């Protein structure tokens, strides 16, 4: 499939391979990361979906964000 510089996401896989191959290994830093780090995701829910989320959260005694987190965990388990 042909690349279209005007409509394809930028950058595309492989776009910088030639430039990266020229770099010395010392140009890179590797980090293990922080297992205690947290990620915050902003989710927009509107209308009936927002009301539904509020009802579910209230019925479970949770905050709406906790209901969304449960949904993600359940989806991840079923995808495995």
Secondary structure, 3 states (H helix, E strand, C coil): CCCCCCCCCCCCCCCCHHHHHHCCHHHCCCCCCCCCCCCCCCCCCCHHHHHHHHHHHHHHCCCHHHHHHHHHHHHHHHHC
